[in-house]
Amino acid sequence: VCGRLREHLPAQDAEQAERFVRRYYRWVSPDDIAERDELDVYGAALSHFNFAREREPGTTKVRVFNPEFETHGWKSTHTAVEIVTDDMPFLIDSVTMELNRRGFGVHVIIHPVMAVRRDEAGRLVEVLGPEETPDGGFALESVIHAEVDRQTDPVQLELLTGHLQRVIGEVRAAVDDWRPMRERALELATELRESPPPLDPVDVDEVAAFLEWLSADHFTFLGYREYDLLEEAGDTALRHVPGSGLGILRSDSPNERSSQFARLPARVRALAREPFLLNLTKANSRATVHRPSYLDYVGVKRFDADGRVTGERRFLGLYTTTGYRASPREVPILRRKYEAVLARAGFPPDSHNEKALIAILETHPRDELLQTSAEELFEVAMAILHLGERQRVRLLVRRDVFGRFLSCLVFVPRDRFNTENRRRIERILVESFDAASSDYATRISESSLVRLHYTLYIEPGRWPEYEAGEIEARIVAATRSWTDDLQEALAHEHGEEQGIALFHHYAEAFPAAYRADWVARAAPSDIRRLEALDGDEDLAMSLYHPLEEPPHVMRAKIFRAGSPLALSDMLPVFENLGVTVDDERPYEITPRDRPPVWIYDFGLEHSAGEELSPEAGRMFQEAFTRAWHGHAENDGYNRLVLSAQLSWREVAMLRAIARYLRQAGTTFSDQYVEEALVAHPPIAALLIELVRARFDPEHADAQAGERIA
């Protein structure tokens, strides 16, 4: 690429372009450009260099386009985004976040920081190479190249350009005003200590300490504004204080009423007059700077000499990673809640319960610790403590004091946790609370329970009525696995002791196909038949009629120990019993610590026009099993089992008589006699009755024999 620059550009331009390009691609992953044509690698860098040649100080240049070789000298299958601006923190995070928010999936992103020198008109004079160190005459600029999902609509490209300009403007405002916002927090802490409002001195000092803690790199300040609390037309209103806005809140019009506050219900607006100093909650909008979380809200009320609330100083931002990781025992405000919960619990020092409660408080969602009162925190912590390691689903709901969102902690057994169940739970909560939007966080630890924290945002003034127990029951039903139902079914059918023993062997034995085809309640009877198999090569059958099928359709399950069965071996047995095989579903069952066994489910059709009686079904199963094991012959005579409802022994009797007649010299062949009997089932049944009437010692009846004959 640099060789091509030296060939095609004037010497001075080539030198600066080469320095630019070497910085441009210095930290790019080779995988991102290895497969690209060198002309496209060259063209993308030179295009960005030309775009950066002129830029007025303090401005941002953004270009969104679809590169075509004929027009731009390089091409890409994606839409290209080029940005040149002053280097600032949070730029890459914020730009990537905005692209994803607008549905533009990012394929490539290049983001070098260039050390450049410009003249007064903003023209590029010099670019430092990657190994050179800038002096005081150079400024750092961020050069961002992104390739995103292709979009050809000019209106959408124009809108994306505007969104990126806005977001970078918000980043600039937050970065420029970060120090003034931090200083404002420290000034407010000093003010509270030197001129405290007429409140509990311990509470006031704790709020001052909390503001100092925020300023010690535990909070990313993004916005600040002051508000006056007024009475207008008999209603409470919140108005911006002119000139007080900083960061992302600097641009709103002065003397404007807070529309968000005005939409809150009257009972919630009345809380603004309550004599407590600090408000900690979540804003109802996501941050567009740094990371896509809902903004954290820190509000400090202003009081007059009589203790009446006259306004609020509001900070918006995001708690930092160090702020989230700090022990609650070390964080002002939290440490008092921490001690209050332990004191109210009253557990003996160093006892199991005290240690468990401390672990719960240390790992509790930090936002919940900040926003929950000590009384609510005690109730939630004790509920979690009582839950312990029990394998059950638990839902704990907390309402935001301002009625804007609900916080839902859901505990799910680890073996039930997966992406699909997480989404099911979210759908149930959103539907139950009629939420406008939702957010979630997951904590998986060594515990047997997974903790899901959902934040559900509600439209102001539409606070839902709900019954937590009913919602929890829905979550339990939605997250129950097939294995859970199997355990319950085994315990119900075999008793707790035997059911647990069987579950130990069969919990993971059934394949996905079986679970998809059969509810867990069907498995215990199958397990019972599998357990009854007598060693290798044993076989058993279960015949049943599906409720949804017509009378002439039935299904048969064959249970097999040892080697699997071949369909070609089974089909002749079924056909000789007078049924047609429509389909087969094989399942390999792999019990724990035991060799595999097999279940084959066959769809069968028979010629009888009505559903088989239980006795006929029993005779069919026995005849199949006997024929398979070789205890009975496998021939066409077996059709009489269903058509004449004869047992396999009675069929064997007719077969024997036919062969005796053949040996006695009858002219009819075995095949002819078989076909004649199968074609006339009532006569075959009468022949059996005749033999029984004449020769059965227990049922001999000469008169009946004469009548039948």
LINRAMO-V971164 format. One line per field, one symbol per residue. ss: DSSP state (2 for helix, 1 for strand, 0 for the rest). phi: phi as a letter, one per 40 degrees, with the letter a starting at -180 (. if undefined). psi: psi as a letter, one per 20 degrees, with the letter a starting at -180 (. if undefined). A space follows every 50 residues. Layout:
ss = ???
phi = ???
psi = ???
This chain:
ss = 02222222002222222222222200000222200002222222222222 20010000001111100022220000001111111100002222222222 20000111111111111100001111100000000000111111111100 00022222222222222222222222022222222222222222000000 22222222222222200011111111111111001111110000011000 00000010222200022222222000011111111100000001111111 11100000111111111110222220022200022222222222200000 02222222222220022222200222222222222220000001111110 00001111111112220022222222222222200011111110000011 11111110000000000222222222222002222222222222022222 22222200000222222002222222222222000000111111000000 00111111111000002222222222001111111111100000001111 11111100000002222222222222222000000222222220000222 22222222222220000002222222222022222222222222200000 022222220
phi = .ccccccbbddccccccccccccdbcbccdccbcccccccccccccdcdc cccbacdgbbbbbbabcbcccbgaaacbccbbbbaccacgccdccccccc ccgbccbaabacbbcbbbcccgccbabcccccbcbccbbcbcbbbbbbdc bbcdccccccdccccccccccccccccdcdccccccccccccccbcccbd dccccccccccccdccgbaccbaaabbbcbbbfgbcbbbccdgccbgcbc ccccfcccccccccddcccccccccbcbbbabccbccbbgacccccbbbb cbbcccgccbiabbbbibcccccccccccbbdgccccdcccccccgcddg cdccccccccccbcddcccccccccccccccccccccfbccacbbbbbcc ccgbabbbcbbbddcccaccccccccccccccbfccaaaaabbbbcccbb bbbbbbcbcdgbcccabdcccccccdccbccdccccdccccccbgccccc cccdcbdbcccccccccbcccccdcccdcccccbgcgcaabbbabccccc dcbabbbbbbbgccccdcccdccccccgbbccabbcbcbbccgbccbbbb bbcbbbcccbcccdcccccccccccccccgcbcbacdcccdccbfbcccc cccccccccccccchccccdcccdcccccbdcccccccccccccbcdcbc acccccccc
psi = ghghghhiqqgghhghhggghhhgjgjpphhhihjqphhhgghgghghgh hihppppjrpppppropqghgijrqqirpqpppprqpqqjggggggghgh hjjnppgqppmqpporpqahijqpgqpqrhiqpqaiiqqpqpoppqprpp piohghhgghggghggghhhggggghjgghgghhghhhggghhhmqrmrp hggghhgghghhggilkjpophqqqqqporooljqpqpqqppjipqcijh iqqqkpqohghhiqqhhghhhhiplqhppoaprkqqqipfqlrppppopo qpqahjjqpiaqoppqbpqrghhhiqphiipqghhhgghgggghgkqqpj rggggggghghhiqphhgghiprhghhgggghggghhcjpmrpppppppp hjkhrqpoppppphiiprgghghgggggggghjlqhrqqqqpopaiqiqp ppopoppqppjlpqprohhhghhhgghhiprhhghggghghhhjrgghgg ghhhhjgjhprhgghhhpqhhihhhghghhhipnaqjqqrqpprophiqr hiprqpppppqbqqqphhhhghgghijkqpohrpoqpppnqpkqqqrqpp oppqpriqirqqqhghgghgghgggghgijiqqnahhihigghilqrhhh ghggggghhghghijqiprghggghgghimhhhghhgghggghhiohhkp ohghgggg.
